[in-house]
Amino acid sequence: MAAVNRVYAARLAGLVVLGPDGESLGRVRDVVVSISIVRQQPRVIGLVVELPTRRRIFVPILRVTAIEPHAVTLTTGNVSLRRFAQRPGEALVLGQVLDTRVRVNDPELEELAGTDLNVVDLGIEQIRSRDWLVTRVAVRNHRRLGRRSNVYVVDWQNVSGLTPSALSMPGQGVAQLLHQFEGQRPIKVADAMRELPQKRRMEVVNALDDERLADILQEFSQDEQVEVLQTLGTKRAVEVLEAMDPDDAADVLGELNPTEAELLLARMDPEDSDPVRRLLQHSPDTAGGLMTSEPVVLATDTTVAEALARVRDPDLTPALASLVFVVRPPTATPTGHYLGGVHLQRLLREPPAALVSGILDDDLPALAPDMSLSALTRYFAAFNLVCGPVVDEAGHLLGAVSVDDVLDHLLPHDWRASADEPELDAAQ
């Protein structure tokens, strides 16, 4: 398929990036352009490419040999795997430029004179020197009453407002980024947001609904969680905490000073704050501090069919779905007397009408709330488990610890944002 030398930058987002032999290296996530303080035609510097490892790297535009409708091809598969870092004078088209407000002074479009318009795309074009320049700007009026306004394409020299100061103005829309994040796993969105400029990152935070933000926030490091939480304002911070899993909410509240944490806890719904308070009573590096208070808990008269329906819950992690716990009433933690657990594999082998109380693994060792992190590690290794019950001295089930919680605390505290990945040939 023939390569093109004119393209709209936003349409590159998501395209596969290929090496010279057709090997897939990753996908385009943004386009980097130069934006000067003095009025100078913006030049395309390169692409932000997301590798299969989710690391985002910079590929100079001169490494691009062809841009086709469905792929971008590079001259070489040997690219620097250093994590992309934005430099002064650079702007991200999707991350910063789109939705910027500009003015148009085009003699052929007099109806747009004096009107604030939003940038919806940049047209880029390759010149004889092989450089790519911004030659066109696609703009539209603000939408009104849900109607889609017309898009106008004007020459770059007829547009004013694409300046570093304009890109730092608050209140820019984030519709393009939100559309790009739709359907992506929270950890991928968290990685992408981490690479955005601070201003645009907070605009995305403010635009996300509470449930989605809570899921994404759980993939941030605790320092990043605290930073975001403190910018939300008390009312929204409370709503986001209520949407988080209790153990994750306890982790981030444990990083705040006690006065701030208590203020937020006091404003949370007691149904959400009570399990968080119980978790905060334990040291963060013990079973009680690592556990979730919402494992799958069943009464003795629950059938196998009902138990399987419970573990099909898409909000459950695979680790928590691997083991259900059977107790005397009440079934909310802290429960009545803990009787034992049933592994998912056992549930799959039993008749649907059988009762879980008849297939208990009552030899499954329980975890004490004060069990240390090192002891937890040995427990999972010794019993080949990915989830274990936390039971107090009176025999009440308090929650469950999953192996991912243990790994999260064994790794360095900033492992989610760590750039310590090996520098390898991307073609390998």
C-alpha positions as CSV (number, residue, x, y, z in Angstrom):
1,M,0.0,0.0,0.0
2,A,1.4,3.4,-0.9
3,A,2.8,5.6,1.7
4,V,1.5,9.1,2.2
5,N,3.3,12.4,2.9
6,R,0.2,14.2,4.2
7,V,-1.7,13.0,7.3
8,Y,-3.7,14.2,10.3
9,A,-1.7,13.6,13.5
10,A,-4.6,12.3,15.6
11,R,-5.3,9.6,13.1
12,L,-1.9,8.1,13.8
13,A,-2.9,7.2,17.3
14,G,-3.1,3.4,17.7
15,L,-1.4,2.6,14.4
16,V,1.0,-0.4,14.5
17,V,4.7,0.6,14.3
18,L,6.7,-1.9,12.2
19,G,10.4,-2.5,11.8
20,P,11.9,-2.7,8.3
21,D,11.3,-6.5,8.1
22,G,7.6,-6.1,9.1
23,E,8.1,-7.0,12.8
24,S,5.7,-5.2,15.1
25,L,7.4,-3.0,17.6
26,G,4.4,-1.3,19.3
27,R,1.7,1.3,18.7
28,V,1.7,5.1,18.2
29,R,0.3,6.9,21.2
30,D,1.1,10.5,20.4
31,V,2.9,12.9,18.1
32,V,5.5,15.3,19.4
33,V,5.8,18.7,17.8
34,S,7.8,21.8,18.5
35,I,5.9,24.9,19.7
36,S,8.0,28.0,19.9
37,I,7.5,31.2,21.9
38,V,8.1,33.2,18.7
39,R,5.7,32.6,15.8
40,Q,7.4,29.8,13.9
41,Q,5.8,27.0,11.9
42,P,5.6,23.9,14.2
43,R,7.8,21.0,13.2
44,V,7.1,17.3,14.0
45,I,9.9,16.0,16.1
46,G,8.9,12.4,16.5
47,L,6.3,9.8,17.8
48,V,5.6,8.5,21.2
49,V,5.4,4.7,20.8
50,E,4.1,2.2,23.3
51,L,5.9,-1.1,23.4
52,P,4.2,-4.4,24.3
53,T,5.7,-3.9,27.8
54,R,3.6,-0.7,28.1
55,R,6.8,1.4,28.2
56,R,6.5,4.6,26.1
57,I,9.5,5.5,24.1
58,F,10.4,8.3,21.7
59,V,11.1,7.6,18.0
60,P,12.5,10.5,15.9
61,I,10.4,11.3,12.9
62,L,13.5,10.9,10.7
63,R,13.4,7.2,11.6
64,V,10.0,6.9,9.9
65,T,10.3,5.6,6.4
66,A,6.6,5.3,5.6
67,I,3.2,6.2,7.0
68,E,0.4,4.1,5.6
69,P,-3.3,3.9,6.5
70,H,-2.8,1.0,8.9
71,A,0.8,1.2,10.0
72,V,3.9,3.3,10.5
73,T,7.2,1.7,9.2
74,L,10.6,2.6,10.6
75,T,14.0,2.5,8.8
76,T,15.4,0.3,11.6
77,G,14.3,-1.9,14.4
78,N,17.0,-0.6,16.7
79,V,15.5,2.2,18.7
80,S,16.3,3.6,22.1
81,L,14.2,2.0,24.8
82,R,14.7,4.9,27.2
83,R,11.4,6.0,28.6
84,F,9.9,9.1,26.8
85,A,10.4,12.4,28.7
86,Q,9.0,15.6,27.3
87,R,11.5,18.4,26.8
88,P,11.0,22.2,26.9
89,G,9.5,23.5,23.7
90,E,7.9,20.2,22.9
91,A,4.1,19.6,22.8
92,L,2.1,16.4,22.6
93,V,-0.7,16.6,20.0
94,L,-3.2,14.4,21.7
95,G,-2.0,15.1,25.2
96,Q,-1.9,18.9,24.9
97,V,-2.7,20.5,21.6
98,L,-6.1,19.0,20.8
99,D,-9.0,21.1,22.3
100,T,-6.7,24.2,22.6
101,R,-8.7,27.4,21.9
102,V,-7.5,29.4,19.0
103,R,-8.6,32.2,16.7
104,V,-8.7,32.1,12.9
105,N,-8.0,35.0,10.5
106,D,-8.8,33.5,7.1
107,P,-10.2,35.8,4.4
108,E,-12.2,32.9,3.0
109,L,-13.8,32.1,6.4
110,E,-15.0,35.5,7.6
111,E,-17.7,33.9,9.7
112,L,-15.0,32.6,12.0
113,A,-13.4,35.9,12.7
114,G,-13.3,36.9,16.4
115,T,-14.6,33.5,17.4
116,D,-13.0,31.1,19.9
117,L,-12.5,27.7,18.2
118,N,-11.2,24.3,19.4
119,V,-8.4,22.5,17.7
120,V,-9.5,19.0,16.7
121,D,-6.5,17.9,14.7
122,L,-3.2,19.0,13.1
123,G,-2.4,18.3,9.4
124,I,1.3,17.4,9.0
125,E,3.2,17.2,5.7
126,Q,6.6,15.9,4.7
127,I,8.7,18.4,2.7
128,R,11.7,17.7,0.5
129,S,14.2,17.7,3.4
130,R,12.2,14.7,4.8
131,D,11.2,16.9,7.7
132,W,7.5,17.0,8.7
133,L,5.8,20.3,9.4
134,V,2.4,21.3,10.7
135,T,0.7,22.8,7.6
136,R,-3.0,22.6,8.5
137,V,-5.2,23.0,11.6
138,A,-8.6,21.5,11.9
139,V,-10.9,23.5,14.2
140,R,-14.6,23.6,15.2
141,N,-16.9,25.7,17.2
142,H,-17.9,24.7,20.7
143,R,-20.7,22.1,20.7
144,R,-24.1,23.4,21.7
145,L,-27.1,21.4,22.9
146,G,-25.3,18.2,22.0
147,R,-25.1,19.1,18.3
148,R,-21.9,18.4,16.4
149,S,-20.6,21.6,14.9
150,N,-18.8,21.9,11.5
151,V,-15.1,21.2,11.2
152,Y,-13.0,23.8,9.3
153,V,-9.5,23.1,8.0
154,V,-7.3,26.2,7.7
155,D,-3.7,26.9,6.9
156,W,-1.4,27.1,9.8
157,Q,-0.4,30.7,9.2
158,N,-4.1,31.8,9.6
159,V,-4.3,30.4,13.1
160,S,-3.3,32.3,16.3
161,G,-3.1,30.8,19.8
162,L,-0.9,27.8,19.3
163,T,1.7,29.0,21.8
164,P,3.4,27.4,24.9
165,S,1.3,29.7,27.2
166,A,-1.9,28.8,25.5
167,L,-1.2,25.1,25.9
168,S,-0.7,25.7,29.7
169,M,-4.1,27.4,30.1
170,P,-6.6,25.5,32.3
171,G,-10.0,24.2,31.1
172,Q,-8.9,22.4,27.9
173,G,-11.1,19.5,27.0
174,V,-9.9,15.9,27.2
175,A,-12.5,14.2,25.0
176,Q,-9.8,12.7,22.6
177,L,-7.8,11.2,25.5
178,L,-10.9,9.8,27.2
179,H,-11.9,8.2,23.9
180,Q,-8.4,6.7,23.6
181,F,-8.6,5.3,27.1
182,E,-12.0,3.6,26.6
183,G,-11.9,-0.1,27.0
184,Q,-8.2,-0.1,28.2
185,R,-7.2,-1.8,31.4
186,P,-6.8,0.5,34.4
187,I,-3.0,-0.2,34.6
188,K,-2.6,0.8,30.9
189,V,-4.5,4.0,31.5
190,A,-2.4,4.7,34.6
191,D,0.8,4.3,32.6
192,A,-0.5,6.6,29.9
193,M,-1.6,9.3,32.5
194,R,1.8,9.1,34.2
195,E,3.4,10.3,30.9
196,L,1.0,13.3,30.5
197,P,1.9,16.8,31.5
198,Q,0.7,17.6,35.0
199,K,-2.0,20.0,33.8
200,R,-3.5,17.6,31.3
201,R,-3.2,14.7,33.7
202,M,-5.4,16.6,36.3
203,E,-7.9,17.5,33.5
204,V,-8.2,13.7,32.8
205,V,-8.6,13.0,36.5
206,N,-11.4,15.6,36.8
207,A,-13.2,14.2,33.7
208,L,-13.2,10.6,34.8
209,D,-16.2,9.3,36.7
210,D,-15.6,8.1,40.3
211,E,-15.7,4.4,39.6
212,R,-13.3,4.6,36.7
213,L,-10.9,6.9,38.6
214,A,-10.9,4.6,41.6
215,D,-9.9,1.7,39.4
216,I,-7.1,3.7,37.8
217,L,-5.9,5.2,41.0
218,Q,-5.4,1.7,42.4
219,E,-2.7,1.2,39.8
220,F,-0.8,4.3,40.8
221,S,2.0,4.2,43.4
222,Q,1.0,5.4,46.9
223,D,2.8,8.7,46.5
224,E,0.9,9.3,43.2
225,Q,-2.4,8.3,44.9
226,V,-1.8,10.8,47.7
227,E,-0.9,13.5,45.2
228,V,-4.1,13.0,43.2
229,L,-6.3,12.6,46.3
230,Q,-5.1,15.9,47.7
231,T,-6.1,17.8,44.6
232,L,-9.6,16.4,44.4
233,G,-11.2,18.4,47.2
234,T,-12.8,16.7,50.2
235,K,-16.2,15.8,48.7
236,R,-14.8,14.1,45.6
237,A,-11.9,12.5,47.5
238,V,-14.5,10.8,49.8
239,E,-16.5,9.6,46.8
240,V,-13.4,8.1,45.1
241,L,-12.3,6.4,48.3
242,E,-15.8,4.9,48.7
243,A,-15.4,3.5,45.2
244,M,-12.0,1.9,45.9
245,D,-11.5,-1.6,47.3
246,P,-11.2,-1.3,51.1
247,D,-7.6,-2.5,51.2
248,D,-6.5,0.0,48.6
249,A,-8.4,2.8,50.3
250,A,-6.7,1.9,53.6
251,D,-3.3,1.9,51.9
252,V,-3.7,5.4,50.6
253,L,-5.2,6.8,53.8
254,G,-2.3,5.3,55.7
255,E,0.0,7.6,53.8
256,L,-1.9,10.7,54.9
257,N,-1.4,12.4,58.2
258,P,-3.9,11.1,60.8
259,T,-5.9,14.4,60.8
260,E,-6.5,14.3,57.0
261,A,-7.2,10.6,57.1
262,E,-9.8,10.9,59.9
263,L,-11.5,13.8,58.1
264,L,-12.0,11.7,55.0
265,L,-13.1,8.6,57.0
266,A,-15.6,10.6,59.0
267,R,-17.3,11.8,55.8
268,M,-17.4,8.4,54.2
269,D,-20.5,6.2,54.4
270,P,-20.1,4.0,57.5
271,E,-20.7,0.9,55.3
272,D,-17.6,1.9,53.3
273,S,-15.5,3.4,56.2
274,D,-16.0,0.6,58.7
275,P,-13.9,-2.1,56.8
276,V,-11.3,0.5,56.1
277,R,-11.0,1.4,59.8
278,R,-10.6,-2.2,60.6
279,L,-7.8,-2.6,58.1
280,L,-6.0,0.5,59.4
281,Q,-5.8,-1.1,62.9
282,H,-3.2,-3.6,61.5
283,S,0.4,-2.9,60.5
284,P,0.5,-2.6,56.7
285,D,3.1,-5.3,56.4
286,T,1.0,-8.0,58.2
287,A,-1.8,-10.3,57.0
288,G,-4.3,-8.0,58.6
289,G,-2.9,-5.0,56.8
290,L,-2.6,-6.7,53.4
291,M,-6.0,-8.5,53.4
292,T,-9.1,-7.5,51.6
293,S,-12.2,-7.5,53.7
294,E,-14.4,-8.5,50.7
295,P,-13.5,-12.1,49.7
296,V,-16.2,-14.6,48.5
297,V,-17.9,-15.6,51.8
298,L,-20.7,-18.2,51.7
299,A,-23.2,-19.7,54.2
300,T,-23.3,-23.4,54.8
301,D,-26.5,-23.9,52.8
302,T,-25.0,-22.4,49.6
303,T,-25.1,-24.8,46.6
304,V,-22.2,-25.3,44.2
305,A,-24.1,-23.6,41.4
306,E,-24.6,-20.5,43.6
307,A,-20.9,-20.5,44.6
308,L,-19.8,-20.7,40.9
309,A,-22.2,-17.8,40.1
310,R,-20.4,-15.8,42.8
311,V,-16.9,-16.4,41.5
312,R,-18.0,-15.4,38.0
313,D,-18.2,-11.8,39.2
314,P,-16.0,-9.9,36.7
315,D,-14.9,-7.5,39.5
316,L,-13.1,-10.3,41.3
317,T,-9.5,-10.9,40.7
318,P,-8.5,-14.4,39.6
319,A,-6.7,-14.9,42.9
320,L,-9.8,-14.0,45.0
321,A,-12.0,-16.1,42.7
322,S,-9.8,-19.2,43.3
323,L,-11.1,-19.8,46.8
324,V,-14.4,-19.3,48.6
325,F,-14.9,-19.3,52.3
326,V,-17.7,-20.9,54.3
327,V,-18.8,-19.5,57.6
328,R,-21.6,-19.5,60.1
329,P,-23.8,-16.3,60.0
330,P,-23.2,-13.5,59.6
331,T,-21.4,-13.7,56.3
332,A,-20.2,-10.0,56.3
333,T,-16.6,-9.7,57.7
334,P,-15.9,-10.1,60.5
335,T,-18.0,-13.2,60.0
336,G,-19.4,-15.9,62.3
337,H,-17.3,-19.0,63.0
338,Y,-15.1,-19.8,60.1
339,L,-15.5,-23.4,58.8
340,G,-13.2,-23.8,55.9
341,G,-12.6,-23.1,52.2
342,V,-13.5,-24.6,48.9
343,H,-11.2,-24.3,45.9
344,L,-12.5,-23.3,42.5
345,Q,-11.2,-26.6,41.0
346,R,-13.3,-28.6,43.5
347,L,-16.4,-26.5,42.7
348,L,-16.0,-27.4,39.0
349,R,-15.9,-31.1,39.8
350,E,-19.0,-31.3,42.0
351,P,-22.7,-31.6,41.1
352,P,-24.4,-28.1,40.9
353,A,-26.9,-29.1,43.6
354,A,-24.3,-30.2,46.2
355,L,-23.8,-27.9,49.2
356,V,-20.5,-26.2,49.8
357,S,-20.5,-27.3,53.4
358,G,-20.1,-30.9,52.3
359,I,-16.9,-30.3,50.3
360,L,-14.9,-28.1,52.6
361,D,-11.1,-28.2,52.8
362,D,-11.0,-27.9,56.6
363,D,-7.3,-28.6,56.6
364,L,-6.5,-25.3,54.9
365,P,-4.2,-23.4,57.3
366,A,-5.5,-20.0,58.3
367,L,-3.5,-16.8,58.6
368,A,-3.2,-14.8,61.8
369,P,-3.8,-11.1,61.4
370,D,-0.4,-10.3,62.8
371,M,1.5,-12.7,60.5
372,S,4.5,-11.0,58.9
373,L,5.2,-10.5,55.2
374,S,8.0,-13.0,55.2
375,A,5.8,-15.6,56.8
376,L,3.0,-14.9,54.3
377,T,5.5,-15.5,51.5
378,R,6.5,-18.9,52.9
379,Y,2.8,-19.7,53.3
380,F,1.9,-19.2,49.7
381,A,5.1,-21.0,48.5
382,A,4.6,-24.0,50.9
383,F,0.9,-24.6,50.1
384,N,0.8,-23.6,46.4
385,L,-2.0,-21.1,47.0
386,V,-2.8,-17.7,45.6
387,C,-5.3,-16.8,48.3
388,G,-5.6,-17.5,52.0
389,P,-8.1,-16.8,54.8
390,V,-7.3,-14.4,57.7
391,V,-8.9,-15.6,60.9
392,D,-8.8,-14.1,64.4
393,E,-8.3,-15.9,67.7
394,A,-12.0,-16.3,68.2
395,G,-12.4,-18.1,64.8
396,H,-14.0,-15.2,62.9
397,L,-13.0,-14.7,59.2
398,L,-11.7,-11.2,58.9
399,G,-10.7,-11.2,55.2
400,A,-8.3,-12.8,52.7
401,V,-4.8,-12.1,51.5
402,S,-4.1,-12.8,47.8
403,V,-0.6,-13.4,46.4
404,D,-0.8,-10.1,44.3
405,D,-1.1,-8.1,47.6
406,V,2.0,-9.8,48.9
407,L,4.0,-9.2,45.7
408,D,2.8,-5.5,45.7
409,H,4.5,-5.1,49.1
410,L,7.6,-7.2,48.3
411,L,8.5,-5.0,45.3
412,P,10.0,-1.5,45.7
413,H,7.3,1.1,46.6
414,D,7.7,2.8,43.3
415,W,7.7,-0.3,41.1
416,R,4.6,0.8,39.2
417,A,6.4,3.8,37.9
418,S,9.9,2.2,37.7
419,A,11.9,2.8,34.6
420,D,14.5,0.2,35.5
421,E,13.8,-2.1,32.5
422,P,16.6,-3.5,30.4
423,E,17.7,-1.6,27.3
424,L,17.2,-4.1,24.5
425,D,16.8,-4.1,20.8
426,A,13.1,-3.5,20.2
427,A,13.2,-5.9,17.3
428,Q,14.0,-8.8,19.5
